[in-house]
Amino acid sequence: MPLSKPRLAKDLNRRIPPSHRSDLAGVLIPEVELQKRIATMGRAIARDYAGRDVLVVSLLSGTVLFLADLLRRLPFPLRVDFLGVSSYGAGTESGNLVFNKELKLDVRGAHVLVVDDILDTGKTLRAVTDRIAALRPASIRTCVLLDKKERRVGTFEADYVGFRIPNLFVVGYGLDFAERYRNLPFVGVLKPEVYAPGPVQPKRGSA
């Protein structure tokens, strides 16, 4: 499935809602582009998983909007469960991974699709897939909305990717900074002065 890459120079000039002009440098991916791409991803996933016992495992909490829209594009019976993973570190860098919510459903023999908001260093999704693999599923694939490939540590790649983006601090459409901005219907770029180094804070779940 071909990747989509936002046209950065154009996208950052898009109009920012008045309520967020003091915090955002621009709109990287508007709502209409998100929905078009998710529809394409849904068709690819539906084709690949037709006739299989599918368990969608979503990582909390940044996936909530992406997951809801993606699930509506999958026209087959499936189960959904959630895994909580947090990364704690100083500033904007990811730190130690902590699993703070475990799966409730039985994974053994299921075809597992792990859904996350953003693939950054790859450490979180690597840890998650290793953890699920120990439960003996039939298969594991990963699906992410955003991919910051230039931040990757190692060779981990997702099976389904929405957009490949530059190394910018993005918020909105479920992604947060200090638990804010999740409700924005688009993916925006946060101004550096907003996330300037400060006290140690819990980081978003993906890394």
N, CA, C and O of each residue as an XYZ file, in Angstrom:
828
protein
N       0.851     -1.194      0.000
C       0.000      0.000      0.000
C       0.886      1.243      0.000
O       1.661      1.426      0.939
N       0.805      2.097     -1.008
C       1.675      3.272     -1.092
C       1.497      4.195      0.112
O       0.394      4.357      0.634
N       2.602      4.793      0.537
C       2.549      5.733      1.643
C       2.117      7.101      1.150
O       2.343      7.475     -0.001
N       1.483      7.842      2.064
C       1.156      9.234      1.793
C       2.101     10.113      2.596
O       2.356      9.852      3.772
N       2.616     11.148      1.961
C       3.525     12.060      2.645
C       2.987     13.475      2.515
O       2.896     13.995      1.403
N       2.630     14.111      3.627
C       2.094     15.475      3.544
C       3.089     16.428      2.890
O       4.298     16.304      3.083
N       2.579     17.364      2.127
C       3.426     18.385      1.519
C       3.633     19.491      2.548
O       2.789     20.369      2.728
N       4.765     19.420      3.207
C       4.992     20.224      4.405
C       4.858     21.722      4.154
O       4.164     22.407      4.905
N       5.500     22.241      3.121
C       5.500     23.686      2.905
C       4.087     24.219      2.737
O       3.760     25.296      3.236
N       3.260     23.476      2.042
C       1.881     23.910      1.812
C       1.042     23.725      3.072
O       0.281     24.613      3.456
N       1.186     22.565      3.712
C       0.321     22.233      4.832
C       0.491     23.174      6.014
O      -0.486     23.493      6.692
N       1.711     23.622      6.272
C       1.922     24.490      7.419
C       1.336     25.879      7.211
O       1.230     26.653      8.163
N       0.958     26.203      5.989
C       0.330     27.490      5.733
C      -1.185     27.432      5.851
O      -1.855     28.455      5.711
N      -1.729     26.261      6.105
C      -3.177     26.151      6.240
C      -3.657     26.896      7.464
O      -2.936     27.033      8.452
N      -4.883     27.374      7.384
C      -5.437     28.208      8.458
C      -5.576     27.414      9.753
O      -6.119     26.310      9.762
N      -5.086     27.981     10.828
C      -5.192     27.373     12.153
C      -6.430     27.938     12.835
O      -6.680     29.140     12.750
N      -7.217     27.094     13.514
C      -8.372     27.615     14.252
C      -7.946     28.704     15.230
O      -6.904     28.568     15.871
N      -8.719     29.779     15.366
C      -8.346     30.878     16.260
C      -8.020     30.428     17.682
O      -7.157     31.013     18.335
N      -8.702     29.397     18.160
C      -8.489     28.938     19.538
C      -7.115     28.316     19.761
O      -6.708     28.130     20.907
N      -6.382     27.984     18.675
C      -5.095     27.308     18.831
C      -3.951     28.030     18.115
O      -2.874     27.459     17.949
N      -4.170     29.262     17.696
C      -3.123     29.969     16.961
C      -1.900     30.267     17.822
O      -0.794     30.397     17.298
N      -2.082     30.376     19.119
C      -0.940     30.667     19.987
C      -0.069     29.445     20.213
O       1.086     29.588     20.613
N      -0.592     28.228     19.968
C       0.145     26.996     20.252
C       0.637     26.262     19.010
O       1.655     25.573     19.069
N      -0.064     26.394     17.890
C       0.246     25.596     16.711
C       0.973     26.409     15.642
O       0.659     27.571     15.384
N       1.963     25.746     15.031
C       2.683     26.368     13.923
C       1.953     26.163     12.600
O       2.196     26.893     11.638
N       1.076     25.194     12.545
C       0.336     24.949     11.318
C      -0.431     23.647     11.375
O      -0.323     22.884     12.335
N      -1.209     23.403     10.331
C      -1.970     22.162     10.187
C      -1.229     21.283      9.181
O      -1.113     21.637      8.008
N      -0.733     20.150      9.641
C       0.035     19.266      8.774
C      -0.870     18.377      7.925
O      -0.662     18.247      6.718
N      -1.883     17.761      8.559
C      -2.798     16.879      7.831
C      -4.223     17.254      8.221
O      -4.621     17.015      9.361
N      -4.994     17.829      7.321
C      -6.370     18.235      7.642
C      -7.294     17.022      7.732
O      -6.944     15.918      7.316
N      -8.461     17.255      8.278
C      -9.414     16.187      8.543
C      -9.790     15.414      7.280
O      -9.873     14.186      7.310
N     -10.015     16.114      6.181
C     -10.459     15.436      4.963
C      -9.394     14.469      4.451
O      -9.727     13.390      3.960
N      -8.114     14.842      4.559
C      -7.047     13.947      4.119
C      -6.912     12.745      5.040
O      -6.621     11.640      4.582
N      -7.120     12.953      6.333
C      -7.093     11.840      7.280
C      -8.150     10.805      6.911
O      -7.863      9.609      6.856
N      -9.363     11.266      6.660
C     -10.456     10.339      6.384
C     -10.256      9.602      5.057
O     -10.576      8.417      4.959
N      -9.741     10.275      4.054
C      -9.474      9.609      2.775
C      -8.438      8.519      2.938
O      -8.591      7.420      2.403
N      -7.379      8.823      3.678
C      -6.306      7.843      3.850
C      -6.764      6.656      4.689
O      -6.415      5.515      4.390
N      -7.542      6.915      5.736
C      -8.038      5.829      6.584
C      -8.966      4.915      5.793
O      -8.972      3.703      6.007
N      -9.738      5.479      4.892
C     -10.587      4.656      4.042
C      -9.745      3.720      3.172
O     -10.095      2.554      2.987
N      -8.641      4.233      2.642
C      -7.736      3.405      1.841
C      -7.108      2.308      2.682
O      -7.014      1.160      2.248
N      -6.675      2.665      3.896
C      -6.090      1.671      4.796
C      -7.118      0.598      5.151
O      -6.792     -0.588      5.192
N      -8.344      1.011      5.404
C      -9.389      0.061      5.756
C      -9.626     -0.955      4.650
O      -9.826     -2.138      4.925
N      -9.606     -0.503      3.406
C      -9.808     -1.425      2.288
C      -8.675     -2.441      2.200
O      -8.911     -3.618      1.928
N      -7.449     -1.987      2.429
C      -6.304     -2.899      2.376
C      -6.368     -3.929      3.497
O      -6.109     -5.113      3.277
N      -6.714     -3.477      4.696
C      -6.810     -4.390      5.841
C      -7.953     -5.377      5.640
O      -7.801     -6.567      5.916
N      -9.094     -4.891      5.164
C     -10.240     -5.772      4.918
C      -9.893     -6.858      3.908
O     -10.315     -8.005      4.060
N      -9.145     -6.515      2.903
C      -8.738     -7.487      1.898
C      -7.785     -8.535      2.490
O      -7.919     -9.728      2.215
N      -6.839     -8.086      3.292
C      -5.831     -8.991      3.837
C      -6.378     -9.923      4.912
O      -5.871    -11.032      5.085
N      -7.411     -9.485      5.637
C      -7.904    -10.265      6.771
C      -9.249    -10.947      6.504
O      -9.860    -11.482      7.430
N      -9.704    -10.936      5.292
C     -11.006    -11.545      4.980
C     -11.045    -13.009      5.408
O     -10.153    -13.784      5.065
N     -12.080    -13.385      6.157
C     -12.273    -14.766      6.561
C     -11.435    -15.211      7.741
O     -11.389    -16.407      8.030
N     -10.772    -14.305      8.432
C      -9.904    -14.671      9.549
C     -10.501    -14.229     10.882
O     -11.344    -13.334     10.941
N     -10.043    -14.877     11.944
C     -10.412    -14.487     13.301
C      -9.497    -13.347     13.712
O      -8.335    -13.576     14.047
N     -10.007    -12.120     13.690
C      -9.177    -10.935     13.884
C      -9.396    -10.346     15.275
O     -10.528    -10.157     15.719
N      -8.285    -10.064     15.945
C      -8.296     -9.346     17.218
C      -7.518     -8.056     17.024
O      -6.309     -8.078     16.792
N      -8.221     -6.929     17.119
C      -7.572     -5.620     17.022
C      -7.123     -5.205     18.413
O      -7.939     -5.098     19.328
N      -5.830     -4.972     18.571
C      -5.272     -4.525     19.846
C      -4.844     -3.080     19.683
O      -3.926     -2.785     18.918
N      -5.495     -2.184     20.391
C      -5.217     -0.759     20.285
C      -4.405     -0.293     21.488
O      -4.684     -0.677     22.624
N      -3.395      0.541     21.229
C      -2.571      1.078     22.302
C      -3.165      2.393     22.798
O      -3.422      3.306     22.014
N      -3.375      2.474     24.095
C      -3.945      3.671     24.704
C      -2.873      4.721     24.938
O      -1.719      4.369     25.182
N      -3.232      6.042     24.868
C      -4.566      6.547     24.602
C      -4.636      7.298     23.275
O      -5.707      7.749     22.869
N      -3.514      7.430     22.612
C      -3.463      8.262     21.421
C      -4.208      7.727     20.222
O      -4.422      8.453     19.250
N      -4.608      6.462     20.272
C      -5.257      5.855     19.111
C      -6.758      6.085     19.055
O      -7.384      5.690     18.072
N      -7.361      6.700     20.053
C      -8.817      6.643     20.207
C      -9.578      7.134     18.967
O     -10.522      6.470     18.538
N      -9.204      8.254     18.394
C      -9.923      8.768     17.228
C      -9.607      7.948     15.982
O     -10.506      7.599     15.217
N      -8.340      7.644     15.783
C      -7.924      6.832     14.642
C      -8.594      5.464     14.686
O      -9.091      4.984     13.667
N      -8.612      4.836     15.848
C      -9.215      3.512     15.990
C     -10.699      3.554     15.636
O     -11.178      2.700     14.890
N     -11.419      4.520     16.154
C     -12.860      4.608     15.898
C     -13.149      4.736     14.411
O     -14.057      4.080     13.899
N     -12.395      5.564     13.718
C     -12.622      5.746     12.286
C     -12.181      4.522     11.493
O     -12.828      4.149     10.514
N     -11.082      3.896     11.910
C     -10.599      2.715     11.200
C     -11.564      1.547     11.340
O     -11.852      0.861     10.359
N     -12.071      1.312     12.559
C     -12.969      0.178     12.783
C     -14.220      0.271     11.921
O     -14.742     -0.749     11.470
N     -14.701      1.480     11.692
C     -15.888      1.647     10.860
C     -15.635      1.297      9.396
O     -16.570      1.147      8.610
N     -14.354      1.169      9.044
C     -13.986      0.811      7.669
C     -13.727     -0.689      7.507
O     -13.422     -1.141      6.403
N     -13.842     -1.459      8.576
C     -13.550     -2.889      8.512
C     -14.858     -3.680      8.512
O     -15.520     -3.751      9.547
N     -15.249     -4.276      7.387
C     -16.582     -4.862      7.231
C     -16.651     -6.343      7.603
O     -17.389     -7.093      6.964
N     -15.907     -6.783      8.615
C     -15.942     -8.189      9.002
C     -16.003     -8.292     10.530
O     -15.627     -7.344     11.222
N     -16.467     -9.422     11.066
C     -16.511     -9.584     12.522
C     -15.099     -9.531     13.111
O     -14.155    -10.080     12.543
N     -14.977     -8.877     14.233
C     -13.674     -8.794     14.892
C     -13.865     -8.555     16.381
O     -14.958     -8.223     16.839
N     -12.798     -8.728     17.113
C     -12.778     -8.405     18.539
C     -11.807     -7.247     18.753
O     -10.881     -7.051     17.967
N     -12.025     -6.488     19.814
C     -11.178     -5.335     20.118
C     -10.739     -5.403     21.576
O     -11.548     -5.652     22.469
N      -9.459     -5.181     21.801
C      -8.932     -5.107     23.157
C      -7.928     -3.963     23.212
O      -7.531     -3.419     22.182
N      -7.521     -3.604     24.433
C      -6.654     -2.442     24.623
C      -5.461     -2.802     25.493
O      -5.563     -3.576     26.445
N      -4.333     -2.215     25.134
C      -3.092     -2.392     25.888
C      -2.577     -1.009     26.252
O      -2.470     -0.130     25.397
N      -2.258     -0.824     27.528
C      -1.753      0.466     27.975
C      -0.238      0.443     28.086
O       0.329     -0.389     28.794
N       0.411      1.356     27.385
C       1.867      1.459     27.415
C       2.235      2.927     27.560
O       1.753      3.771     26.804
N       3.079      3.230     28.519
C       3.536      4.605     28.716
C       5.049      4.651     28.652
O       5.733      3.701     29.032
N       5.557      5.760     28.170
C       6.992      5.979     28.125
C       7.306      7.218     28.939
O       6.794      8.302     28.662
N       8.147      7.052     29.940
C       8.475      8.160     30.823
C       9.900      8.621     30.576
O      10.835      7.821     30.569
N      10.051      9.923     30.373
C      11.372     10.475     30.126
C      11.370     11.968     30.345
O      10.333     12.564     30.636
N      12.540     12.571     30.204
C      12.659     14.011     30.404
C      12.453     14.735     29.082
O      12.813     14.218     28.025
N      11.877     15.924     29.140
C      11.681     16.729     27.944
C      10.786     16.019     26.959
O       9.728     15.508     27.328
N      11.205     15.983     25.695
C      10.406     15.345     24.645
C      10.968     13.988     24.264
O      10.492     13.384     23.302
N      11.963     13.486     24.982
C      12.566     12.202     24.667
C      11.848     11.078     25.399
O      11.449     11.236     26.553
N      11.682      9.931     24.720
C      11.041      8.794     25.356
C      12.003      8.135     26.331
O      13.221      8.218     26.174
N      11.438      7.476     27.343
C      12.244      6.833     28.368
C      11.863      5.387     28.545
O      11.681      4.663     27.566
N      11.740      4.954     29.802
C      11.436      3.564     30.093
C       9.977      3.250     29.808
O       9.092      4.055     30.101
N       9.726      2.072     29.234
C       8.369      1.646     28.926
C       7.731      0.975     30.132
O       8.361      0.176     30.825
N       6.476      1.314     30.367
C       5.704      0.729     31.455
C       4.373      0.249     30.888
O       3.634      1.030     30.288
N       4.063     -1.040     31.075
C       2.761     -1.576     30.666
C       1.791     -1.371     31.821
O       1.921     -2.008     32.867
N       0.815     -0.482     31.634
C      -0.101     -0.146     32.720
C      -1.517     -0.662     32.494
O      -2.404     -0.418     33.312
N      -1.737     -1.373     31.392
C      -2.998     -2.083     31.176
C      -2.725     -3.296     30.312
O      -2.142     -3.182     29.234
N      -3.152     -4.472     30.791
C      -2.931     -5.709     30.054
C      -4.182     -6.092     29.252
O      -5.270     -5.562     29.477
N      -4.000     -7.015     28.324
C      -5.112     -7.500     27.514
C      -6.066     -8.349     28.348
O      -5.649     -9.054     29.267
N      -7.342     -8.270     28.015
C      -8.356     -9.099     28.666
C      -8.709    -10.335     27.839
O      -9.021    -11.386     28.399
N      -8.661    -10.217     26.522
C      -9.105    -11.290     25.638
C      -7.979    -12.281     25.361
O      -6.798    -11.956     25.487
N      -8.369    -13.491     24.983
C      -7.417    -14.551     24.669
C      -6.822    -14.315     23.287
O      -7.548    -14.176     22.302
N      -5.513    -14.272     23.223
C      -4.801    -13.986     21.975
C      -4.469    -15.260     21.209
O      -4.307    -15.218     19.990
N      -4.365    -16.378     21.892
C      -3.893    -17.613     21.278
C      -4.710    -17.967     20.020
O      -5.936    -18.068     20.062
N      -4.000    -18.149     18.920
C      -4.633    -18.563     17.671
C      -5.296    -17.458     16.877
O      -5.790    -17.711     15.778
N      -5.322    -16.252     17.393
C      -5.966    -15.136     16.693
C      -4.976    -14.429     15.774
O      -3.764    -14.471     15.986
N      -5.523    -13.779     14.749
C      -4.717    -12.910     13.892
C      -4.804    -11.503     14.485
O      -5.851    -10.859     14.418
N      -3.714    -11.037     15.058
C      -3.702     -9.801     15.826
C      -3.246     -8.632     14.957
O      -2.214     -8.699     14.289
N      -4.031     -7.566     14.981
C      -3.658     -6.317     14.327
C      -3.465     -5.271     15.415
O      -4.429     -4.856     16.060
N      -2.224     -4.845     15.622
C      -1.899     -3.836     16.626
C      -2.039     -2.454     16.002
O      -1.436     -2.173     14.967
N      -2.829     -1.598     16.627
C      -3.081     -0.253     16.107
C      -2.459      0.783     17.042
O      -2.700      0.768     18.249
N      -1.658      1.681     16.472
C      -1.035      2.748     17.259
C      -1.133      4.060     16.483
O      -1.378      4.069     15.276
N      -0.938      5.160     17.198
C      -1.062      6.461     16.556
C       0.170      6.842     15.747
O       0.056      7.323     14.620
N       1.366      6.622     16.338
C       2.580      7.092     15.671
C       3.732      6.130     15.912
O       3.943      5.660     17.031
N       4.467      5.846     14.860
C       5.677      5.028     14.936
C       6.867      5.973     14.894
O       7.113      6.657     13.900
N       7.595      5.992     15.995
C       8.703      6.939     16.155
C      10.016      6.147     16.165
O      10.504      5.756     15.105
N      10.581      5.912     17.323
C      11.818      5.129     17.397
C      11.580      3.660     17.085
O      12.492      2.962     16.640
N      10.363      3.188     17.316
C      10.044      1.781     17.114
C      10.146      0.952     18.382
O       9.803     -0.230     18.368
N      10.609      1.541     19.477
C      10.816      0.773     20.707
C       9.503      0.269     21.301
O       9.426     -0.867     21.767
N       8.477      1.109     21.284
C       7.208      0.704     21.880
C       6.570     -0.438     21.100
O       6.191     -1.450     21.689
N       6.447     -0.290     19.788
C       5.809     -1.346     19.004
C       6.630     -2.626     19.009
O       6.059     -3.715     18.955
N       7.932     -2.529     19.071
C       8.759     -3.729     19.190
C       8.465     -4.450     20.496
O       8.310     -5.671     20.512
N       8.387     -3.698     21.598
C       8.091     -4.312     22.892
C       6.694     -4.913     22.918
O       6.489     -5.989     23.480
N       5.736     -4.223     22.314
C       4.357     -4.704     22.299
C       4.234     -5.988     21.478
O       3.615     -6.953     21.926
N       4.815     -6.003     20.293
C       4.702     -7.202     19.458
C       5.429     -8.382     20.080
O       4.973     -9.518     19.951
N       6.542     -8.142     20.747
C       7.235     -9.228     21.447
C       6.365     -9.788     22.571
O       6.311    -10.998     22.786
N       5.693     -8.894     23.278
C       4.830     -9.313     24.385
C       3.647    -10.143     23.878
O       3.288    -11.158     24.474
N       3.049     -9.699     22.771
C       1.912    -10.425     22.218
C       2.355    -11.754     21.606
O       1.643    -12.753     21.708
N       3.517    -11.767     20.975
C       4.018    -12.996     20.360
C       4.160    -14.117     21.390
O       3.976    -15.290     21.065
N       4.488    -13.756     22.628
C       4.638    -14.752     23.690
C       3.312    -15.426     24.039
O       3.301    -16.482     24.671
N       2.182    -14.811     23.625
C       0.858    -15.375     23.893
C       0.388    -16.296     22.770
O      -0.728    -16.814     22.821
N       1.223    -16.500     21.766
C       1.008    -17.470     20.690
C      -0.192    -17.164     19.794
O      -1.069    -18.013     19.630
N      -0.242    -15.971     19.215
C      -1.272    -15.683     18.207
C      -0.931    -16.383     16.899
O       0.189    -16.862     16.722
N      -1.890    -16.442     15.987
C      -1.624    -17.010     14.671
C      -0.718    -16.085     13.848
O       0.120    -16.553     13.078
N      -0.893    -14.773     14.018
C      -0.056    -13.803     13.309
C      -0.160    -12.460     14.015
O      -1.088    -12.227     14.789
N       0.794    -11.582     13.744
C       0.777    -10.211     14.265
C       1.147     -9.259     13.137
O       2.164     -9.441     12.467
N       0.317     -8.246     12.934
C       0.664     -7.144     12.050
C       0.425     -5.840     12.795
O      -0.303     -5.803     13.786
N       1.043     -4.775     12.309
C       0.928     -3.484     12.971
C       0.396     -2.431     12.003
O       0.687     -2.455     10.807
N      -0.386     -1.514     12.549
C      -1.011     -0.452     11.769
C      -0.826      0.865     12.514
O      -1.223      0.983     13.673
N      -0.228      1.848     11.860
C      -0.010      3.155     12.487
C      -0.532      4.253     11.574
O      -0.511      4.133     10.349
N      -0.999      5.320     12.197
C      -1.453      6.462     11.415
C      -0.279      7.253     10.860
O      -0.283      7.634      9.689
N       0.734      7.503     11.702
C       1.862      8.352     11.337
C       3.179      7.599     11.523
O       3.310      6.772     12.425
N       4.140      7.892     10.668
C       5.460      7.258     10.732
C       6.535      8.330     10.625
O       6.661      8.996      9.598
N       7.318      8.493     11.707
C       8.491      9.378     11.691
C       9.717      8.510     11.437
O      10.437      8.160     12.373
N       9.951      8.169     10.204
C      10.999      7.204      9.878
C      12.393      7.684     10.251
O      13.247      6.876     10.617
N      12.634      8.981     10.165
C      13.979      9.468     10.464
C      14.336      9.375     11.939
O      15.491      9.582     12.311
N      13.357      9.067     12.779
C      13.607      8.894     14.212
C      13.844      7.427     14.590
O      14.097      7.122     15.755
N      13.763      6.517     13.606
C      13.789      5.107     13.921
C      15.113      4.671     14.545
O      16.191      5.092     14.124
N      14.999      3.818     15.555
C      16.152      3.148     16.149
C      15.986      1.659     15.844
O      15.073      1.023     16.372
N      16.844      1.103     15.010
C      16.663     -0.279     14.588
C      15.895     -0.348     13.283
O      15.816      0.636     12.547
N      15.326     -1.520     12.996
C      14.739     -1.782     11.687
C      13.236     -2.020     11.718
O      12.675     -2.468     10.718
N      12.567     -1.737     12.825
C      11.142     -2.032     12.925
C      10.347     -1.180     11.941
O      10.553      0.030     11.842
N       9.434     -1.831     11.212
C       8.537     -1.136     10.293
C       7.113     -1.644     10.498
O       6.909     -2.815     10.820
N       6.132     -0.768     10.312
C       4.729     -1.163     10.427
C       4.239     -1.751      9.114
O       4.760     -1.430      8.045
N       3.236     -2.614      9.201
C       2.671     -3.241      8.007
C       1.718     -2.310      7.263
O       1.630     -2.353      6.036
N       1.006     -1.467      8.013
C       0.078     -0.507      7.419
C       0.421      0.873      7.976
O       0.469      1.067      9.191
N       0.657      1.824      7.082
C       1.059      3.176      7.484
C       0.171      4.189      6.789
O      -0.051      4.115      5.580
N      -0.338      5.145      7.573
C      -1.148      6.202      6.988
C      -0.314      7.251      6.283
O      -0.399      7.411      5.065
N       0.491      7.964      7.050
C       1.295      9.056      6.511
C       2.719      8.966      7.052
O       2.924      8.708      8.238
N       3.672      9.174      6.199
C       5.058      9.357      6.635
C       5.301     10.855      6.800
O       5.109     11.628      5.862
N       5.721     11.256      7.985
C       5.821     12.685      8.289
C       7.248     13.063      8.677
O       8.037     12.201      9.062
N       7.581     14.358      8.575
C       8.899     14.831      9.017
C       9.012     14.760     10.543
O       8.040     14.481     11.244
N      10.207     15.014     11.025
C      10.470     14.965     12.464
C       9.991     16.257     13.125
O      10.786     17.119     13.499
N       8.658     16.364     13.259
C       8.018     17.507     13.901
C       7.203     17.005     15.084
O       6.787     15.846     15.109
N       6.974     17.876     16.064
C       6.150     17.493     17.206
C       4.692     17.725     16.832
O       4.234     18.865     16.750
N       3.968     16.633     16.606
C       2.597     16.731     16.124
C       1.598     16.396     17.225
O       1.856     15.573     18.103
N       0.447     17.062     17.146
C      -0.636     16.847     18.102
C      -1.958     16.839     17.327
O      -2.020     17.193     16.150
N      -2.996     16.426     18.028
C      -4.318     16.409     17.419
C      -4.688     15.032     16.913
O      -3.829     14.165     16.749
N      -5.967     14.839     16.667
C      -6.499     13.557     16.206
C      -6.028     12.417     17.117
O      -5.606     11.359     16.650
N      -6.112     12.661     18.423
C      -5.738     11.674     19.422
C      -4.363     11.875     20.020
O      -4.115     11.432     21.142
N      -3.460     12.530     19.307
C      -2.113     12.740     19.825
C      -2.106     13.954     20.761
O      -2.818     14.936     20.548
N      -1.283     13.850     21.796
C      -1.322     14.891     22.818
C       0.055     15.440     23.137
O       1.078     14.887     22.734
N       0.055     16.537     23.867
C       1.190     16.976     24.662
C       0.633     17.349     26.025
O      -0.234     18.216     26.132
N       1.137     16.684     27.078
C       0.639     16.887     28.443
C      -0.879     16.713     28.505
O      -1.568     17.451     29.209
N      -1.392     15.729     27.762
C      -2.813     15.359     27.721
C      -3.718     16.423     27.104
O      -4.932     16.383     27.304
N      -3.161     17.357     26.369
C      -3.951     18.354     25.662
C      -3.895     18.108     24.149
O      -3.013     17.409     23.652
N      -4.840     18.689     23.443
C      -4.911     18.710     21.976
C      -5.473     17.424     21.350
O      -5.619     17.368     20.129
N      -5.787     16.404     22.132
C      -6.268     15.145     21.549
C      -7.533     15.333     20.712
O      -7.744     14.614     19.735
N      -8.367     16.288     21.087
C      -9.681     16.434     20.452
C      -9.650     17.194     19.134
O     -10.690     17.318     18.487
N      -8.508     17.704     18.714
C      -8.443     18.396     17.430
C      -8.754     17.412     16.300
O      -8.270     16.281     16.337
N      -9.543     17.804     15.300
C      -9.919     16.875     14.229
C      -8.858     16.722     13.151
O      -9.065     15.975     12.194
N      -7.731     17.406     13.278
C      -6.648     17.366     12.308
C      -5.332     17.075     13.041
O      -5.288     17.063     14.271
N      -4.273     16.844     12.278
C      -2.928     16.717     12.857
C      -2.213     18.037     12.668
O      -1.997     18.484     11.542
N      -1.848     18.659     13.779
C      -1.170     19.948     13.735
C       0.244     19.852     14.257
O       0.633     18.852     14.861
N       1.013     20.904     14.019
C       2.405     20.981     14.468
C       2.487     21.938     15.641
O       2.089     23.098     15.534
N       3.002     21.455     16.757
C       3.110     22.267     17.966
C       4.342     23.168     17.894
O       5.414     22.737     17.468
N       4.181     24.409     18.309
C       5.308     25.334     18.337
C       6.349     24.882     19.367
O       5.980     24.413     20.443
N       7.631     25.015     19.057
C       8.678     24.559     19.981
C       8.591     25.192     21.360
O       8.905     24.546     22.360
N       8.170     26.442     21.423
C       8.120     27.100     22.734
C       7.077     26.475     23.658
O       7.143     26.656     24.874
N       6.123     25.748     23.099
C       5.093     25.111     23.920
C       5.642     23.878     24.620
O       5.305     23.618     25.776
N       6.490     23.113     23.924
C       7.014     21.891     24.526
C       8.482     22.027     24.939
O       9.196     21.030     25.036
N       8.931     23.265     25.182
C      10.308     23.490     25.619
C      10.623     22.657     26.847
O       9.732     22.405     27.658
N      11.891     22.214     27.009
C      12.266     21.362     28.145
C      11.822     21.952     29.472
O      11.969     23.149     29.722
N      11.281     21.094     30.310
C      10.825     21.498     31.633
C      10.880     20.323     32.561
O      11.740     19.457     32.399
N       9.977     20.254     33.550
C       9.957     19.118     34.468
C       9.645     17.816     33.743
O       9.029     17.823     32.677
N      10.066     16.718     34.317
C       9.797     15.402     33.745
C       8.276     15.172     33.681
O       7.563     15.381     34.662
N       7.802     14.743     32.513
C       6.369     14.538     32.314
C       6.135     13.164     31.693
O       6.986     12.664     30.957
N       4.975     12.544     31.987
C       4.628     11.310     31.287
C       4.510     11.582     29.801
O       3.907     12.571     29.384
N       5.094     10.691     28.999
C       5.072     10.857     27.557
C       3.909     10.085     26.961
O       3.346      9.201     27.606
N       3.545     10.425     25.711
C       2.524      9.674     24.996
C       3.002      8.247     24.810
O       4.202      7.973     24.859
N       2.055      7.333     24.596
C       2.351      5.919     24.609
C       3.252      5.420     23.505
O       3.868      4.369     23.679
N       3.370      6.095     22.391
C       4.120      5.557     21.275
C       5.556      6.034     21.295
O       5.861      7.148     21.720
N       6.421      5.170     20.827
C       7.823      5.561     20.687
C       8.468      4.775     19.555
O       9.653      4.957     19.274
